[in-house]
Amino acid sequence: MRIEDYGLIGDLQSAALVGRAGNIDWLCLPRFDSPSCFAALVGDDRHGHWSLRPAAEITGVTRRYRPGTLILETDFETADGAVRVIDFMPRRGDGPPRLMRIVEGLRGRVSMRMRLSLRPDYGTITPWVEPAADGVLATAGPDSFRLSTPVPLGISDGDATADFTVAEGRRERFTLCWHYSFGPPPSVEDADSALARTQAWWHEWSSRLEYAGPYRDEVLTSLIVLKAMTYEVTGALIAAPTTSLPEDIGGVRNWDYRFCWIRDSVLALESLLAGGYTEEAFSFRSFLQRVGTGDPAKIQIMYSIGGERRLTEFELPDMPGYEGSAPVRVGNAASEQFQLDVYGELIGVAFLSTEAVGRVEPHLWPRWRTLIEYVESIWGEPDDGIWETRGPRRHFTQSKVMAWVVFDRAVRLVERYDLDGPVERWRRLRDEIHDEVCERGYDAQRNTFTQYYGSEELDASVLTIPLVGFLPGTDERVTGTIDAVTRELGRDGFVSRYSTSRTDDGLPGDEGQFLACSFWLVAALARNGRVEQARTLFERLAALSNDLGLLAEEYDVGRRRQVGNFPQAFSHLTLIGAAYAIAAAEGAADER
């Protein structure tokens, strides 16, 4: 099954991927980053799945989210009739996680088959399954799962199974609940009641969207995805709910993305604030402030959803990987890298949130000033760059641009809010970094900014130069960079992060075209005055999403399919930013 054949459901603390064939092949409980209990996505059926589908041949499948929600409906057509499977995870709050599946008869009489194959700890454990009053109970170490349903169940080889028939107008309900095996089992909520509650909550949340510009439907879908991938306990936004979906099918570029990247922070705040979701924006800001306090030298590029720092990377040798793409990894060694750009992201978040409330909370400025003063001592050092390459450290152009952001925003904060700080010194540093980037990170002969100082290689991250205000969008150097990146890193109109054949990133193989970079190109084109080109590219990119509007990390032009972890926050964040940029450009044109 292709990556884009999956849909996302979640309860704001964990998430599941549901396939078009009625199979749930990925779920981690109780948190996004917990060990999986379904992992067929990166293994096979032996590693856990939950199948619910017609027993006879399926002649047609259509699916959709209920408007403004994350409630997934999949309609199956057979020769005997049609059924609808409704999949959702009700918001849990302080309660246990629950995954609910309702089978609704639409036409005729359809024989259904269900198999629940729980395999906790990344498919390494077969639980003990025994009958319970309302279904079955499965236990494996600290994990206990209860499947509640009125449908008679069988038990076979550690699985729960059922064969049943659904007639038109009838409904059958299945509720899977997780709890600690050493604690009391939680109460069971009626699935229809939970469905009504879940739909009402999502409708209220979606109705708060304040954006009314172009591509509003795509923006709302992306915001729903981002909300689903926000851990409501702490406010952290994960990069993706999956691990090790390959950037190169059959290759080794497989990473665990179930963590919070500081790189995504400014984009997230911009997207949420512009959409009117201030509560989510400030919850995420609070998370960043907590993980970014203390010694600035110890700030990491990513954290767990609880703010934990240790993300030790290891491999699962018994997992074959998605379509043979091994190894399957847990944890992420890139958390130990030095990336200069994260300091620009953190100060950018401080500036954005301050602009939103119109003041600086007194207790925050000393923290921000400590970070700014630390960057004074390190901005001239080489780093690992935004893309977590595992090659040598360089003076990456985008990293220096983000160091410029630190001092640019620091100066603006001091001047606007009358804060205590060496503003003249920071102004001089801002200008020094600007001059250095324009001299050493720019190739005057080719009229483009390059990947790192003195290099011939290009990097799509320099498309952010006009987006962060380093240069005006219409500057001739921005125009040249847009054209060079399109020409040299473009494939079929979509953009790669960099050339894997020319950049030493420490890894073999290739990767797909990075969707976030292509959306950056849209935003840069809009700021460059090429709005029609921006619209054309935006619509091509949006058309790559699956039938539910979901985007992975990359698009493989050769194979014409999505690749990388799924769905990917970075792709949806930059989609929103691109739509906003088009709206702003069209608004400016109207004013003229």
C-alpha positions as CSV (number, residue, x, y, z in Angstrom):
1,M,0.0,0.0,0.0
2,R,1.4,3.4,-0.9
3,I,2.1,6.0,1.8
4,E,-0.6,8.3,0.4
5,D,-3.1,5.5,0.7
6,Y,-3.3,6.1,4.4
7,G,-5.5,8.6,6.4
8,L,-4.8,10.1,9.8
9,I,-6.9,10.0,12.9
10,G,-5.9,11.1,16.4
11,D,-6.8,12.4,19.8
12,L,-4.2,15.2,20.2
13,Q,-1.9,12.8,22.2
14,S,-1.4,9.9,19.8
15,A,-2.3,9.1,16.2
16,A,-3.1,6.2,13.9
17,L,-2.8,5.6,10.2
18,V,-5.8,4.0,8.5
19,G,-5.4,2.4,5.0
20,R,-7.9,2.5,2.2
21,A,-8.5,-1.3,2.6
22,G,-9.7,-0.9,6.2
23,N,-6.4,-1.7,7.9
24,I,-4.9,0.3,10.7
25,D,-1.2,-0.3,10.3
26,W,0.4,2.2,12.7
27,L,-0.5,3.3,16.2
28,C,1.7,4.2,19.2
29,L,0.1,4.3,22.7
30,P,-0.2,6.1,25.0
31,R,1.9,8.9,23.3
32,F,3.0,9.8,19.8
33,D,6.5,8.6,20.6
34,S,5.5,5.5,22.6
35,P,6.5,2.0,21.2
36,S,4.0,1.0,18.6
37,C,1.2,-1.6,19.1
38,F,0.5,-1.7,15.3
39,A,3.6,-1.5,13.1
40,A,2.7,-3.3,9.9
41,L,3.4,0.0,8.1
42,V,7.2,-0.6,8.5
43,G,7.0,-4.3,8.8
44,D,4.2,-6.7,7.9
45,D,1.0,-8.2,9.4
46,R,3.2,-10.0,12.0
47,H,4.1,-6.6,13.6
48,G,0.5,-5.6,14.4
49,H,-2.5,-4.3,12.6
50,W,-6.3,-4.0,12.9
51,S,-8.2,-5.1,9.8
52,L,-11.9,-4.4,9.4
53,R,-13.3,-4.9,5.9
54,P,-15.9,-6.8,3.8
55,A,-15.1,-10.5,3.5
56,A,-16.0,-10.6,-0.2
57,E,-14.3,-8.8,-3.0
58,I,-14.3,-5.0,-2.8
59,T,-15.5,-3.4,-6.0
60,G,-15.0,0.2,-5.0
61,V,-13.7,2.4,-2.2
62,T,-14.3,6.1,-1.5
63,R,-13.4,8.0,1.7
64,R,-13.5,11.4,3.2
65,Y,-13.2,13.3,6.4
66,R,-16.4,14.7,7.8
67,P,-16.1,18.4,7.0
68,G,-13.9,20.3,9.4
69,T,-13.0,17.2,11.4
70,L,-10.6,14.3,11.7
71,I,-13.4,11.7,11.6
72,L,-12.6,9.4,8.7
73,E,-15.4,7.7,6.7
74,T,-14.6,4.9,4.2
75,D,-17.3,3.5,2.0
76,F,-16.8,-0.1,0.6
77,E,-18.8,-1.4,-2.3
78,T,-19.3,-5.1,-2.9
79,A,-21.6,-7.2,-5.1
80,D,-23.9,-7.7,-2.0
81,G,-24.1,-4.1,-0.9
82,A,-22.2,-1.3,0.7
83,V,-21.0,-0.4,4.1
84,R,-19.3,2.6,5.7
85,V,-16.5,2.3,8.3
86,I,-16.2,5.4,10.6
87,D,-12.8,5.7,12.2
88,F,-11.9,8.2,14.9
89,M,-10.1,8.8,18.2
90,P,-12.2,10.9,20.7
91,R,-10.3,13.6,22.5
92,R,-9.2,12.0,25.7
93,G,-8.3,14.9,28.0
94,D,-7.1,13.2,31.2
95,G,-8.7,9.9,30.3
96,P,-7.3,6.8,28.5
97,P,-6.7,6.7,24.7
98,R,-9.5,5.1,22.7
99,L,-9.7,4.1,19.0
100,M,-13.3,3.6,17.8
101,R,-14.6,2.0,14.6
102,I,-18.2,2.0,13.6
103,V,-19.5,-0.2,10.8
104,E,-22.7,1.2,9.2
105,G,-24.8,-0.6,6.6
106,L,-25.6,1.5,3.6
107,R,-27.2,-0.9,1.2
108,G,-27.9,-4.7,1.0
109,R,-26.3,-7.1,3.4
110,V,-22.5,-7.2,3.6
111,S,-20.4,-9.9,5.3
112,M,-17.6,-8.3,7.3
113,R,-14.3,-9.7,8.7
114,M,-12.4,-8.2,11.6
115,R,-8.9,-9.2,12.9
116,L,-7.2,-7.3,15.8
117,S,-3.6,-8.2,15.9
118,L,-1.9,-6.3,18.8
119,R,1.9,-6.5,18.8
120,P,3.3,-4.1,21.4
121,D,6.8,-2.8,21.6
122,Y,7.4,-2.5,17.8
123,G,6.0,-5.9,17.0
124,T,8.2,-7.9,19.4
125,I,5.5,-9.1,21.8
126,T,2.5,-11.2,21.3
127,P,0.0,-10.4,24.2
128,W,-2.0,-12.8,26.2
129,V,-5.6,-12.5,24.9
130,E,-8.5,-13.7,27.0
131,P,-12.3,-13.2,26.9
132,A,-13.9,-10.3,28.8
133,A,-17.5,-9.5,29.6
134,D,-17.8,-7.1,26.6
135,G,-15.1,-8.4,24.3
136,V,-11.5,-9.4,24.9
137,L,-8.6,-8.2,27.1
138,A,-5.0,-8.3,25.8
139,T,-2.0,-7.9,28.2
140,A,1.7,-7.5,27.5
141,G,3.9,-6.3,30.3
142,P,2.7,-2.8,31.3
143,D,0.3,-2.5,28.4
144,S,-3.3,-3.7,28.6
145,F,-5.8,-3.3,25.7
146,R,-9.5,-3.9,25.9
147,L,-11.6,-4.4,22.8
148,S,-15.3,-3.8,23.6
149,T,-18.0,-4.7,21.1
150,P,-21.4,-6.4,21.0
151,V,-20.1,-8.6,18.1
152,P,-19.1,-12.1,19.1
153,L,-15.3,-12.5,19.1
154,G,-13.0,-15.4,18.6
155,I,-9.4,-15.7,19.8
156,S,-6.7,-17.2,17.6
157,D,-2.9,-17.0,17.9
158,G,-2.9,-13.9,20.0
159,D,-5.5,-12.2,17.8
160,A,-9.1,-11.3,18.3
161,T,-11.3,-12.1,15.3
162,A,-14.9,-11.8,14.2
163,D,-17.1,-12.6,11.2
164,F,-20.4,-10.8,11.1
165,T,-23.0,-9.3,8.7
166,V,-24.2,-5.7,8.5
167,A,-27.5,-5.0,6.9
168,E,-28.7,-1.6,5.6
169,G,-29.4,0.8,8.5
170,R,-27.6,-1.3,11.1
171,R,-24.5,-0.3,13.0
172,E,-21.8,-2.4,14.8
173,R,-19.3,-0.7,17.1
174,F,-15.8,-1.5,18.2
175,T,-13.8,0.3,20.9
176,L,-10.1,-0.3,21.6
177,C,-8.9,1.2,24.8
178,W,-5.4,1.2,26.3
179,H,-4.5,1.3,30.0
180,Y,-1.7,0.2,32.3
181,S,-2.0,-3.4,33.1
182,F,-1.3,-2.8,36.8
183,G,-4.2,-0.3,37.1
184,P,-8.0,-0.7,37.0
185,P,-9.6,-0.8,33.5
186,P,-11.3,2.5,32.5
187,S,-15.0,2.7,31.9
188,V,-16.2,2.1,28.3
189,E,-17.8,5.1,26.4
190,D,-20.5,4.5,24.0
191,A,-19.1,4.8,20.5
192,D,-22.0,6.8,19.1
193,S,-21.9,9.2,22.0
194,A,-18.1,9.6,21.5
195,L,-18.7,10.2,17.8
196,A,-21.1,13.1,18.5
197,R,-18.8,14.6,21.1
198,T,-15.8,14.3,18.8
199,Q,-17.6,15.9,15.8
200,A,-18.9,18.8,17.9
201,W,-15.4,19.5,19.2
202,W,-13.8,19.5,15.8
203,H,-16.5,21.6,14.3
204,E,-16.1,24.3,17.0
205,W,-12.3,24.3,16.5
206,S,-12.5,24.6,12.7
207,S,-15.1,27.4,12.9
208,R,-12.5,29.6,14.6
209,L,-10.4,29.9,11.4
210,E,-10.1,33.6,10.6
211,Y,-8.3,33.2,7.3
212,A,-10.5,34.1,4.3
213,G,-7.9,34.3,1.5
214,P,-7.1,32.0,-1.4
215,Y,-6.9,28.3,-0.9
216,R,-8.8,28.5,2.4
217,D,-9.9,24.8,2.2
218,E,-6.3,23.6,1.8
219,V,-5.2,25.9,4.7
220,L,-8.0,24.5,7.0
221,T,-7.1,20.9,6.2
222,S,-3.4,21.7,7.0
223,L,-4.3,23.4,10.2
224,I,-6.4,20.3,11.2
225,V,-3.4,18.1,10.5
226,L,-1.2,20.3,12.6
227,K,-3.7,20.3,15.5
228,A,-3.9,16.5,15.3
229,M,-0.1,16.4,15.6
230,T,0.1,18.8,18.6
231,Y,0.6,17.1,21.9
232,E,-2.0,19.0,23.9
233,V,-0.4,18.1,27.3
234,T,2.7,20.2,26.6
235,G,1.9,22.1,23.4
236,A,4.7,20.4,21.4
237,L,4.2,19.9,17.6
238,I,5.6,16.7,16.2
239,A,7.2,16.6,12.8
240,A,5.2,13.5,11.9
241,P,3.5,10.6,13.7
242,T,5.6,8.0,12.0
243,T,9.2,6.7,11.9
244,S,11.3,5.4,9.1
245,L,9.0,5.9,6.1
246,P,11.7,6.2,3.5
247,E,12.9,9.3,1.6
248,D,14.3,6.9,-1.0
249,I,12.3,3.6,-1.3
250,G,14.5,0.7,-0.6
251,G,17.2,3.0,0.8
252,V,18.6,3.9,4.2
253,R,17.3,7.5,4.5
254,N,14.7,6.5,7.1
255,W,14.3,8.6,10.2
256,D,12.2,8.9,13.4
257,Y,10.1,12.1,13.2
258,R,8.0,11.7,16.3
259,F,9.7,14.7,17.9
260,C,9.4,18.4,18.1
261,W,11.9,20.3,15.8
262,I,12.7,23.9,16.8
263,R,13.1,24.5,13.1
264,D,9.4,24.4,12.7
265,S,8.6,26.9,15.4
266,V,8.3,30.2,13.6
267,L,6.3,28.6,10.8
268,A,4.0,27.1,13.3
269,L,3.4,30.3,15.2
270,E,2.9,32.3,11.9
271,S,0.4,29.7,10.7
272,L,-1.5,29.5,14.0
273,L,-1.6,33.2,14.8
274,A,-2.6,34.2,11.2
275,G,-5.4,31.6,11.4
276,G,-6.7,33.0,14.7
277,Y,-5.5,30.0,16.8
278,T,-3.7,32.0,19.5
279,E,-4.2,29.4,22.3
280,E,-2.3,26.8,20.3
281,A,0.4,29.3,19.3
282,F,1.1,30.4,22.9
283,S,0.9,26.8,24.2
284,F,3.7,25.9,21.7
285,R,5.6,29.1,22.6
286,S,5.5,28.0,26.3
287,F,6.9,24.6,25.3
288,L,9.7,26.3,23.5
289,Q,10.5,28.5,26.4
290,R,10.6,25.6,28.8
291,V,13.0,23.6,26.6
292,G,15.1,26.6,25.7
293,T,15.8,27.9,29.2
294,G,19.1,27.4,31.1
295,D,22.4,27.2,29.4
296,P,22.0,28.4,25.7
297,A,24.9,26.1,24.8
298,K,22.8,23.1,25.6
299,I,19.8,24.0,23.4
300,Q,19.0,21.1,21.0
301,I,17.5,21.2,17.6
302,M,14.7,18.9,18.7
303,Y,13.1,17.5,21.8
304,S,10.6,14.8,22.7
305,I,7.0,15.9,23.1
306,G,7.4,16.1,26.8
307,G,10.6,18.2,26.5
308,E,12.9,15.3,27.3
309,R,16.4,15.7,25.8
310,R,17.6,12.2,25.3
311,L,16.5,10.9,21.9
312,T,19.1,8.1,21.6
313,E,18.9,6.5,18.1
314,F,18.8,2.7,17.7
315,E,17.7,0.3,15.0
316,L,15.0,-2.5,15.0
317,P,16.8,-5.3,13.2
318,D,13.7,-7.6,13.0
319,M,11.7,-5.0,11.1
320,P,12.0,-5.3,7.3
321,G,11.0,-1.7,6.7
322,Y,8.5,-0.1,4.4
323,E,8.9,-1.8,1.1
324,G,12.2,-3.2,2.2
325,S,13.6,0.2,3.3
326,A,15.8,-0.6,6.2
327,P,16.9,0.1,8.8
328,V,13.8,1.0,10.9
329,R,15.0,3.6,13.5
330,V,13.8,4.7,16.9
331,G,15.2,8.0,18.3
332,N,17.1,10.5,16.3
333,A,20.9,11.1,16.5
334,A,20.5,14.4,14.8
335,S,19.3,15.7,18.2
336,E,23.0,15.9,19.1
337,Q,23.9,18.2,16.2
338,F,24.9,21.9,16.4
339,Q,22.5,23.9,14.2
340,L,23.0,27.7,14.3
341,D,19.6,28.4,12.8
342,V,17.7,27.2,16.0
343,Y,18.7,30.4,17.8
344,G,17.1,32.5,15.1
345,E,14.0,30.4,15.3
346,L,13.7,30.9,19.1
347,I,14.2,34.7,18.9
348,G,11.9,34.7,15.9
349,V,9.2,33.0,18.1
350,A,9.9,35.6,20.9
351,F,9.4,38.4,18.4
352,L,6.3,37.0,16.8
353,S,4.6,36.3,20.1
354,T,5.5,39.8,21.4
355,E,4.0,41.4,18.3
356,A,0.8,39.4,18.9
357,V,0.3,40.6,22.5
358,G,1.9,44.0,22.1
359,R,4.3,43.7,25.1
360,V,7.2,41.7,26.5
361,E,6.5,39.9,29.7
362,P,9.2,41.1,32.2
363,H,10.3,37.7,33.2
364,L,11.0,36.6,29.6
365,W,13.5,39.3,28.5
366,P,16.4,38.2,30.7
367,R,16.0,34.7,29.1
368,W,16.0,36.0,25.6
369,R,18.9,38.4,26.2
370,T,21.0,35.5,27.6
371,L,20.4,33.6,24.4
372,I,21.2,36.6,22.2
373,E,24.4,37.3,24.0
374,Y,25.4,33.6,23.6
375,V,24.9,33.9,19.8
376,E,27.3,36.8,19.7
377,S,30.1,34.3,20.6
378,I,29.1,31.4,18.3
379,W,27.6,32.9,15.1
380,G,31.0,32.7,13.3
381,E,31.4,28.9,13.8
382,P,30.5,26.3,11.2
383,D,27.5,24.1,11.9
384,D,25.7,21.0,10.7
385,G,23.0,23.0,8.8
386,I,19.2,22.9,8.7
387,W,18.9,19.5,7.0
388,E,20.7,17.4,9.7
389,T,23.3,16.2,7.1
390,R,25.8,13.7,8.6
391,G,28.7,15.1,6.6
392,P,31.3,17.8,7.7
393,R,30.3,21.1,9.3
394,R,30.2,24.1,7.1
395,H,29.5,27.8,7.1
396,F,26.0,27.2,5.8
397,T,24.4,30.3,4.2
398,Q,20.9,29.7,5.7
399,S,22.4,29.2,9.2
400,K,24.2,32.6,9.0
401,V,20.9,34.2,7.7
402,M,19.2,32.9,10.8
403,A,22.0,34.3,13.0
404,W,21.2,37.6,11.3
405,V,17.6,37.1,12.4
406,V,18.7,36.8,16.0
407,F,20.2,40.3,16.0
408,D,17.6,41.9,13.7
409,R,14.8,40.8,16.0
410,A,16.8,41.7,19.1
411,V,17.3,45.3,17.8
412,R,13.6,45.6,16.9
413,L,12.5,44.2,20.3
414,V,14.7,46.7,22.2
415,E,13.6,49.7,20.1
416,R,9.9,48.9,20.1
417,Y,9.5,47.9,23.7
418,D,12.2,50.1,25.4
419,L,14.1,47.1,26.7
420,D,17.5,47.0,28.3
421,G,20.2,45.8,25.9
422,P,23.3,46.8,23.9
423,V,21.3,47.8,20.9
424,E,24.2,49.5,19.1
425,R,26.4,46.5,19.4
426,W,23.6,44.2,18.1
427,R,23.0,46.6,15.3
428,R,26.6,46.4,14.2
429,L,26.6,42.6,14.5
430,R,23.4,42.5,12.4
431,D,25.1,44.6,9.7
432,E,28.3,42.6,9.9
433,I,26.5,39.3,9.3
434,H,24.5,40.7,6.5
435,D,27.6,42.0,4.7
436,E,29.4,38.7,5.2
437,V,26.5,36.6,3.9
438,C,26.1,38.8,0.8
439,E,29.9,38.6,0.2
440,R,30.7,35.0,1.1
441,G,27.4,33.2,0.6
442,Y,26.6,34.8,-2.8
443,D,28.0,33.8,-6.2
444,A,28.0,37.0,-8.2
445,Q,28.8,35.3,-11.5
446,R,25.8,33.0,-11.2
447,N,23.7,35.6,-9.4
448,T,22.6,33.2,-6.6
449,F,23.1,32.5,-3.0
450,T,24.8,29.1,-2.4
451,Q,24.7,26.3,0.1
452,Y,27.6,27.4,2.1
453,Y,30.4,29.9,1.9
454,G,32.6,29.4,-1.2
455,S,30.6,26.5,-2.5
456,E,29.2,26.0,-6.0
457,E,26.4,23.8,-4.7
458,L,22.9,25.2,-4.2
459,D,20.5,24.6,-1.3
460,A,16.8,25.4,-1.4
461,S,16.9,26.7,2.2
462,V,18.2,30.0,0.8
463,L,14.7,30.6,-0.6
464,T,13.9,31.7,2.9
465,I,16.1,34.9,2.5
466,P,13.1,37.0,1.4
467,L,10.7,35.2,3.8
468,V,12.6,36.2,6.9
469,G,13.2,39.8,5.6
470,F,17.0,39.4,5.0
471,L,16.5,41.0,1.5
472,P,13.4,42.4,-0.2
473,G,11.5,39.8,-2.3
474,T,12.1,41.9,-5.4
475,D,15.9,42.2,-4.9
476,E,17.8,41.1,-8.0
477,R,19.8,38.7,-5.9
478,V,16.6,37.1,-4.7
479,T,15.4,36.9,-8.3
480,G,18.6,35.2,-9.4
481,T,18.5,32.8,-6.5
482,I,14.9,31.8,-7.3
483,D,15.8,31.1,-10.9
484,A,19.0,29.2,-10.1
485,V,17.3,27.0,-7.5
486,T,14.5,26.3,-9.9
487,R,16.9,25.5,-12.7
488,E,19.5,23.4,-10.8
489,L,17.5,21.8,-8.0
490,G,14.2,21.4,-9.8
491,R,12.8,18.2,-11.2
492,D,9.5,18.4,-13.1
493,G,9.0,21.8,-11.5
494,F,9.4,20.5,-7.9
495,V,12.5,21.3,-5.8
496,S,15.0,19.1,-4.0
497,R,16.7,20.3,-0.8
498,Y,20.1,20.0,-2.4
499,S,21.9,17.8,-4.8
500,T,22.7,14.5,-3.0
501,S,25.3,13.7,-5.7
502,R,27.2,16.9,-5.0
503,T,26.7,17.4,-1.3
504,D,28.4,15.3,1.2
505,D,25.6,14.4,3.6
506,G,27.2,11.2,4.9
507,L,24.6,8.9,3.3
508,P,24.2,6.8,0.1
509,G,21.3,7.1,-2.3
510,D,19.0,9.8,-3.3
511,E,15.8,11.4,-2.0
512,G,12.5,12.8,-3.3
513,Q,11.7,16.4,-4.0
514,F,11.2,18.1,-0.7
515,L,7.7,19.6,-0.6
516,A,8.5,22.3,2.0
517,C,11.2,23.6,-0.3
518,S,8.7,23.7,-3.2
519,F,6.2,25.6,-1.0
520,W,9.1,28.0,-0.1
521,L,9.6,28.6,-3.8
522,V,5.9,29.5,-4.1
523,A,6.2,32.0,-1.3
524,A,9.4,33.5,-2.7
525,L,7.8,33.8,-6.2
526,A,4.8,35.6,-4.6
527,R,7.2,38.1,-2.9
528,N,9.1,38.4,-6.1
529,G,6.0,39.7,-7.9
530,R,5.5,36.5,-9.9
531,V,2.1,35.7,-8.4
532,E,0.7,33.7,-11.3
533,Q,3.7,31.5,-11.3
534,A,3.3,31.1,-7.6
535,R,-0.4,30.1,-8.0
536,T,0.4,27.6,-10.7
537,L,3.1,25.9,-8.6
538,F,0.9,26.0,-5.5
539,E,-1.9,24.2,-7.3
540,R,0.4,21.6,-8.7
541,L,1.8,20.9,-5.2
542,A,-1.6,20.8,-3.6
543,A,-2.7,18.3,-6.3
544,L,0.0,15.9,-4.9
545,S,-1.9,15.5,-1.7
546,N,-3.9,12.4,-1.3
547,D,-7.7,12.2,-1.5
548,L,-7.8,13.4,2.1
549,G,-5.6,16.4,1.6
550,L,-2.5,14.9,3.4
551,L,1.1,15.4,2.4
552,A,4.2,13.4,3.2
553,E,7.7,14.9,3.5
554,E,8.7,14.5,-0.2
555,Y,7.4,13.6,-3.6
556,D,9.3,11.1,-5.8
557,V,9.0,12.5,-9.3
558,G,10.3,9.3,-10.9
559,R,7.9,7.0,-9.1
560,R,5.2,9.6,-9.0
561,R,4.3,8.9,-5.4
562,Q,4.8,10.5,-1.9
563,V,7.8,9.4,0.2
564,G,9.0,10.2,3.7
565,N,7.2,10.3,7.0
566,F,3.5,11.0,6.8
567,P,1.8,13.3,7.2
568,Q,4.6,15.8,7.5
569,A,4.1,19.0,9.6
570,F,6.8,20.8,7.6
571,S,4.9,20.3,4.3
572,H,1.6,21.5,5.8
573,L,3.2,24.5,7.6
574,T,4.8,25.7,4.4
575,L,1.6,25.1,2.4
576,I,-0.1,27.5,4.8
577,G,2.8,30.0,4.5
578,A,2.6,29.8,0.7
579,A,-1.1,30.5,0.7
580,Y,-0.6,33.5,3.1
581,A,2.2,34.8,0.8
582,I,0.0,34.6,-2.3
583,A,-2.8,36.4,-0.4
584,A,-0.4,39.1,0.8
585,A,1.0,39.6,-2.7
586,E,-2.5,39.8,-4.3
587,G,-3.6,42.3,-1.6
588,A,-0.5,44.5,-2.2
589,A,-1.3,44.4,-6.0
590,D,-4.9,45.4,-5.3
591,E,-3.7,48.4,-3.2
592,R,-1.5,49.6,-6.1
